[in-house]
Amino acid sequence: MILDELNLAPSEVLEALNRLLDDNRELHITETQKTVKAHPNFRIFATQNPTEGYGGRKELSEAFKNRFILIKVSDVPTEELLEILVKKCGLPQSRAALMVKTME
């Protein structure tokens, strides 16, 4: 499972995920009063943007973040991004340059 922008999730969602990431790996569904146990091979991947400069994002607690392996990904340099778009995506140089300029 991939959770995009995890630090935008409401507190209730983070609390439920916390239990799922616990040793018992269970998720309690309040509405149905059922508890679901995660499959042994179940994994969660999550993304988030930094809290500085991005509206509405909150800092996740250290205890919650410790349940993940954190990997920080820096911005791709403009020249590399242009090369990726041309060589890997097959875009013409002019269109790739326009896309990179728009992104910047």
Secondary structure, DSSP 8 states (H G I E B T S, - for coil): -EETTGGGS-HHHHHHHHHHTSTT-EEEETTTTEEEE--TT---EE----STTSTT-----HHHHTTS---------HHHHHHIIIIIT---HHHHHHHHHHH-
